[in-house]
Amino acid sequence: MNQSDPNQGSPAPADPPAALGPDRKLSHEEINQLAITSYQGPMHVVASHQHMQAAVAELSRETLLGFDIEKRPSFQKGESHPPALIQLAGAKAVFIFQLRKLGLPVELTTLLANGRIIKAGVAVGRDLQELRALTEFQPAGFVDLGLCSKHCGMKHNGLRGLAAVLLGCRISKGARLTKWDQPELPERALRYAATDAWIGRRIYEALSERGCPLPILVLHKPEQKR
């Protein structure tokens, strides 16, 4: 899917009201009173090797990417599913890689191992652990926004809370139970997936503007089994 909307996302929310304050802990009710925002710019669903190569080439020209993954939800104890999507948000578009069709090709892992390009998201260590269970690679350039906000003394460290206190908006979690590994995903689910990566990129920029340290996450190679 390639949406040609010239706007790269929803209209930028106004600065968070002073009553919110990035150092406050907001209640669910306070967050729910904020206007919902979602990514409305170009989306590229990547499901073929040729498209994947073109997408990686374009993303390799970026210096900052929003990062997230999605996987099929589990409803039973002990049930687990591998990552189904990788979302990467650049300055002009969001790319959604369907891993069921692509696997985790070397071109994509090379991008994820490129230390010159910052990849920002929440709980990225856990996400990368699951990706490395598919194909071993050495990630580089990743920033965990939750850890950064915690070190800055902020009370919110998740994507939804950080969007509220830093950007004055609310992101919907209504599509989180989508079966992400299905071949065709509805528009609503794609917008949800794109929004999580896009908002991560915006949160990184907001934390940077506040002067919050944004260290690169150090990810060690797994120990070799003897």
Contacts in CASP RR format, 6 or more apart in sequence:
PFRMAT RR
TARGET T0000
AUTHOR 0000-0000-0000
METHOD contacts of the structure
MODEL  1
MNQSDPNQGSPAPADPPAALGPDRKLSHEEINQLAITSYQGPMHVVASHQ
HMQAAVAELSRETLLGFDIEKRPSFQKGESHPPALIQLAGAKAVFIFQLR
KLGLPVELTTLLANGRIIKAGVAVGRDLQELRALTEFQPAGFVDLGLCSK
HCGMKHNGLRGLAAVLLGCRISKGARLTKWDQPELPERALRYAATDAWIG
RRIYEALSERGCPLPILVLHKPEQKR
1 43 0 8 1.000
1 44 0 8 1.000
1 45 0 8 1.000
1 187 0 8 1.000
1 190 0 8 1.000
2 42 0 8 1.000
2 43 0 8 1.000
2 44 0 8 1.000
3 40 0 8 1.000
3 41 0 8 1.000
3 42 0 8 1.000
3 43 0 8 1.000
4 42 0 8 1.000
5 40 0 8 1.000
5 41 0 8 1.000
5 42 0 8 1.000
7 40 0 8 1.000
7 41 0 8 1.000
8 41 0 8 1.000
8 42 0 8 1.000
8 91 0 8 1.000
8 92 0 8 1.000
8 93 0 8 1.000
9 38 0 8 1.000
9 39 0 8 1.000
9 40 0 8 1.000
9 41 0 8 1.000
9 198 0 8 1.000
10 37 0 8 1.000
10 38 0 8 1.000
10 39 0 8 1.000
10 40 0 8 1.000
10 169 0 8 1.000
13 34 0 8 1.000
13 35 0 8 1.000
13 37 0 8 1.000
13 167 0 8 1.000
13 168 0 8 1.000
13 169 0 8 1.000
14 168 0 8 1.000
15 168 0 8 1.000
16 22 0 8 1.000
16 164 0 8 1.000
16 165 0 8 1.000
16 166 0 8 1.000
16 167 0 8 1.000
16 168 0 8 1.000
17 168 0 8 1.000
20 26 0 8 1.000
20 30 0 8 1.000
20 164 0 8 1.000
20 165 0 8 1.000
20 168 0 8 1.000
21 165 0 8 1.000
22 154 0 8 1.000
22 165 0 8 1.000
22 166 0 8 1.000
22 210 0 8 1.000
23 153 0 8 1.000
23 154 0 8 1.000
23 155 0 8 1.000
23 165 0 8 1.000
24 155 0 8 1.000
24 165 0 8 1.000
25 155 0 8 1.000
25 156 0 8 1.000
26 155 0 8 1.000
26 156 0 8 1.000
26 161 0 8 1.000
26 164 0 8 1.000
26 165 0 8 1.000
30 164 0 8 1.000
31 160 0 8 1.000
31 161 0 8 1.000
31 164 0 8 1.000
31 170 0 8 1.000
32 170 0 8 1.000
34 164 0 8 1.000
34 168 0 8 1.000
34 169 0 8 1.000
34 170 0 8 1.000
35 169 0 8 1.000
35 170 0 8 1.000
36 169 0 8 1.000
36 170 0 8 1.000
36 171 0 8 1.000
36 172 0 8 1.000
37 163 0 8 1.000
37 167 0 8 1.000
37 169 0 8 1.000
37 170 0 8 1.000
37 171 0 8 1.000
37 195 0 8 1.000
37 199 0 8 1.000
38 171 0 8 1.000
38 172 0 8 1.000
38 191 0 8 1.000
38 192 0 8 1.000
38 195 0 8 1.000
39 89 0 8 1.000
39 94 0 8 1.000
39 191 0 8 1.000
39 194 0 8 1.000
39 195 0 8 1.000
39 198 0 8 1.000
39 199 0 8 1.000
40 191 0 8 1.000
41 93 0 8 1.000
41 94 0 8 1.000
41 194 0 8 1.000
42 92 0 8 1.000
42 93 0 8 1.000
42 94 0 8 1.000
43 93 0 8 1.000
43 94 0 8 1.000
43 95 0 8 1.000
43 96 0 8 1.000
43 190 0 8 1.000
43 191 0 8 1.000
43 194 0 8 1.000
44 51 0 8 1.000
44 55 0 8 1.000
44 93 0 8 1.000
44 94 0 8 1.000
44 95 0 8 1.000
44 96 0 8 1.000
45 96 0 8 1.000
45 98 0 8 1.000
45 185 0 8 1.000
45 190 0 8 1.000
46 52 0 8 1.000
46 55 0 8 1.000
46 95 0 8 1.000
46 96 0 8 1.000
46 97 0 8 1.000
46 98 0 8 1.000
46 102 0 8 1.000
47 98 0 8 1.000
47 101 0 8 1.000
47 102 0 8 1.000
48 101 0 8 1.000
48 102 0 8 1.000
49 102 0 8 1.000
49 105 0 8 1.000
52 97 0 8 1.000
52 102 0 8 1.000
52 105 0 8 1.000
52 107 0 8 1.000
52 108 0 8 1.000
53 107 0 8 1.000
55 95 0 8 1.000
55 97 0 8 1.000
56 107 0 8 1.000
56 108 0 8 1.000
56 110 0 8 1.000
56 111 0 8 1.000
58 93 0 8 1.000
58 95 0 8 1.000
59 65 0 8 1.000
59 88 0 8 1.000
59 90 0 8 1.000
59 95 0 8 1.000
59 111 0 8 1.000
59 117 0 8 1.000
60 111 0 8 1.000
60 114 0 8 1.000
60 117 0 8 1.000
62 90 0 8 1.000
62 91 0 8 1.000
62 117 0 8 1.000
63 116 0 8 1.000
63 117 0 8 1.000
63 118 0 8 1.000
64 90 0 8 1.000
64 91 0 8 1.000
64 117 0 8 1.000
64 118 0 8 1.000
64 120 0 8 1.000
64 201 0 8 1.000
64 204 0 8 1.000
64 205 0 8 1.000
65 88 0 8 1.000
65 89 0 8 1.000
65 90 0 8 1.000
65 117 0 8 1.000
65 118 0 8 1.000
65 119 0 8 1.000
65 120 0 8 1.000
65 197 0 8 1.000
65 201 0 8 1.000
66 87 0 8 1.000
66 88 0 8 1.000
66 89 0 8 1.000
66 90 0 8 1.000
66 119 0 8 1.000
66 120 0 8 1.000
66 121 0 8 1.000
66 197 0 8 1.000
66 198 0 8 1.000
66 200 0 8 1.000
66 201 0 8 1.000
66 204 0 8 1.000
67 86 0 8 1.000
67 87 0 8 1.000
67 88 0 8 1.000
67 89 0 8 1.000
67 119 0 8 1.000
67 120 0 8 1.000
67 121 0 8 1.000
67 124 0 8 1.000
67 127 0 8 1.000
67 142 0 8 1.000
67 197 0 8 1.000
67 200 0 8 1.000
68 86 0 8 1.000
68 87 0 8 1.000
68 121 0 8 1.000
68 122 0 8 1.000
68 127 0 8 1.000
68 193 0 8 1.000
68 196 0 8 1.000
68 197 0 8 1.000
68 200 0 8 1.000
69 83 0 8 1.000
69 84 0 8 1.000
69 85 0 8 1.000
69 86 0 8 1.000
69 87 0 8 1.000
69 127 0 8 1.000
69 130 0 8 1.000
69 131 0 8 1.000
70 83 0 8 1.000
70 84 0 8 1.000
70 85 0 8 1.000
70 87 0 8 1.000
70 178 0 8 1.000
70 180 0 8 1.000
70 193 0 8 1.000
70 196 0 8 1.000
71 81 0 8 1.000
71 82 0 8 1.000
71 83 0 8 1.000
71 84 0 8 1.000
71 85 0 8 1.000
71 130 0 8 1.000
71 180 0 8 1.000
71 181 0 8 1.000
72 81 0 8 1.000
72 84 0 8 1.000
72 179 0 8 1.000
72 180 0 8 1.000
72 181 0 8 1.000
73 81 0 8 1.000
73 176 0 8 1.000
73 177 0 8 1.000
73 178 0 8 1.000
73 179 0 8 1.000
74 80 0 8 1.000
74 81 0 8 1.000
81 181 0 8 1.000
82 99 0 8 1.000
82 130 0 8 1.000
82 133 0 8 1.000
82 134 0 8 1.000
83 99 0 8 1.000
83 127 0 8 1.000
83 130 0 8 1.000
83 131 0 8 1.000
83 134 0 8 1.000
84 98 0 8 1.000
84 99 0 8 1.000
84 100 0 8 1.000
84 180 0 8 1.000
84 181 0 8 1.000
85 96 0 8 1.000
85 97 0 8 1.000
85 98 0 8 1.000
85 99 0 8 1.000
85 180 0 8 1.000
85 193 0 8 1.000
86 96 0 8 1.000
86 97 0 8 1.000
86 99 0 8 1.000
86 108 0 8 1.000
86 131 0 8 1.000
87 94 0 8 1.000
87 95 0 8 1.000
87 96 0 8 1.000
87 97 0 8 1.000
87 193 0 8 1.000
87 194 0 8 1.000
87 196 0 8 1.000
87 197 0 8 1.000
88 94 0 8 1.000
88 95 0 8 1.000
88 97 0 8 1.000
88 111 0 8 1.000
88 119 0 8 1.000
88 197 0 8 1.000
89 95 0 8 1.000
89 194 0 8 1.000
89 197 0 8 1.000
89 198 0 8 1.000
89 200 0 8 1.000
89 201 0 8 1.000
90 201 0 8 1.000
94 194 0 8 1.000
94 197 0 8 1.000
94 198 0 8 1.000
96 190 0 8 1.000
96 193 0 8 1.000
96 194 0 8 1.000
97 108 0 8 1.000
99 134 0 8 1.000
100 181 0 8 1.000
100 183 0 8 1.000
101 183 0 8 1.000
102 108 0 8 1.000
103 134 0 8 1.000
103 135 0 8 1.000
104 131 0 8 1.000
104 134 0 8 1.000
104 135 0 8 1.000
109 135 0 8 1.000
109 137 0 8 1.000
110 137 0 8 1.000
111 117 0 8 1.000
112 119 0 8 1.000
112 128 0 8 1.000
112 131 0 8 1.000
112 137 0 8 1.000
112 139 0 8 1.000
112 140 0 8 1.000
113 137 0 8 1.000
113 138 0 8 1.000
113 139 0 8 1.000
113 140 0 8 1.000
114 140 0 8 1.000
114 141 0 8 1.000
115 140 0 8 1.000
115 141 0 8 1.000
115 216 0 8 1.000
116 141 0 8 1.000
117 141 0 8 1.000
118 141 0 8 1.000
118 142 0 8 1.000
118 143 0 8 1.000
118 204 0 8 1.000
118 214 0 8 1.000
118 216 0 8 1.000
119 141 0 8 1.000
119 142 0 8 1.000
119 143 0 8 1.000
120 142 0 8 1.000
120 143 0 8 1.000
120 145 0 8 1.000
120 200 0 8 1.000
120 201 0 8 1.000
120 203 0 8 1.000
120 204 0 8 1.000
120 214 0 8 1.000
121 142 0 8 1.000
121 143 0 8 1.000
121 144 0 8 1.000
121 145 0 8 1.000
121 146 0 8 1.000
121 159 0 8 1.000
121 197 0 8 1.000
121 200 0 8 1.000
121 203 0 8 1.000
121 204 0 8 1.000
122 144 0 8 1.000
122 145 0 8 1.000
122 146 0 8 1.000
122 157 0 8 1.000
122 158 0 8 1.000
122 159 0 8 1.000
122 162 0 8 1.000
122 200 0 8 1.000
123 144 0 8 1.000
123 146 0 8 1.000
124 142 0 8 1.000
124 143 0 8 1.000
124 144 0 8 1.000
124 217 0 8 1.000
125 142 0 8 1.000
125 144 0 8 1.000
125 217 0 8 1.000
125 219 0 8 1.000
128 139 0 8 1.000
128 142 0 8 1.000
128 219 0 8 1.000
131 137 0 8 1.000
131 139 0 8 1.000
132 139 0 8 1.000
132 222 0 8 1.000
136 222 0 8 1.000
138 219 0 8 1.000
138 221 0 8 1.000
139 219 0 8 1.000
140 216 0 8 1.000
140 219 0 8 1.000
141 216 0 8 1.000
141 217 0 8 1.000
142 216 0 8 1.000
142 217 0 8 1.000
142 219 0 8 1.000
143 204 0 8 1.000
143 214 0 8 1.000
143 215 0 8 1.000
143 216 0 8 1.000
143 217 0 8 1.000
144 217 0 8 1.000
145 157 0 8 1.000
145 158 0 8 1.000
145 159 0 8 1.000
145 162 0 8 1.000
145 200 0 8 1.000
145 203 0 8 1.000
145 204 0 8 1.000
145 207 0 8 1.000
146 157 0 8 1.000
146 158 0 8 1.000
146 162 0 8 1.000
147 157 0 8 1.000
147 217 0 8 1.000
148 207 0 8 1.000
148 212 0 8 1.000
148 213 0 8 1.000
148 214 0 8 1.000
148 215 0 8 1.000
149 156 0 8 1.000
149 157 0 8 1.000
149 158 0 8 1.000
149 162 0 8 1.000
149 207 0 8 1.000
149 212 0 8 1.000
150 157 0 8 1.000
151 212 0 8 1.000
151 213 0 8 1.000
152 207 0 8 1.000
152 210 0 8 1.000
152 212 0 8 1.000
152 213 0 8 1.000
154 162 0 8 1.000
154 165 0 8 1.000
155 165 0 8 1.000
156 162 0 8 1.000
156 164 0 8 1.000
156 165 0 8 1.000
159 171 0 8 1.000
159 196 0 8 1.000
159 199 0 8 1.000
159 200 0 8 1.000
159 203 0 8 1.000
160 170 0 8 1.000
160 171 0 8 1.000
160 173 0 8 1.000
162 203 0 8 1.000
163 169 0 8 1.000
163 170 0 8 1.000
163 171 0 8 1.000
163 199 0 8 1.000
163 202 0 8 1.000
163 203 0 8 1.000
164 170 0 8 1.000
166 203 0 8 1.000
166 206 0 8 1.000
166 207 0 8 1.000
166 210 0 8 1.000
167 199 0 8 1.000
167 202 0 8 1.000
167 203 0 8 1.000
167 206 0 8 1.000
171 195 0 8 1.000
171 196 0 8 1.000
171 199 0 8 1.000
172 192 0 8 1.000
172 195 0 8 1.000
173 192 0 8 1.000
174 192 0 8 1.000
175 188 0 8 1.000
175 189 0 8 1.000
175 191 0 8 1.000
175 192 0 8 1.000
175 193 0 8 1.000
176 192 0 8 1.000
178 185 0 8 1.000
178 186 0 8 1.000
178 189 0 8 1.000
178 192 0 8 1.000
180 189 0 8 1.000
180 193 0 8 1.000
185 193 0 8 1.000
204 214 0 8 1.000
207 214 0 8 1.000
208 214 0 8 1.000
END
